[in-house]
């Protein structure tokens, strides 16, 4: 039942809020950072092609590329700087 699962997760989050003595602003910041980490993980999976064994791999189109990929010194996707004068 989705409602019971949602209620359980909400109770766990409120328990974390109480355990670490977070006020509402700190709790919202915590939730925002948690969501951001989840989004970054999903984007990394999309860039690497998901699970292994998905068949033939193709290079990502510019629309599929993550805008911040390689910005912090990590590996860069080939073709990211196409058309950019150096």
Secondary structure as UniProt FT lines:
FT   HELIX           2..19
FT   TURN            20..21
FT   HELIX           24..48
FT   TURN            52..53
FT   TURN            62..64
FT   TURN            67..72
FT   TURN            78..83
//
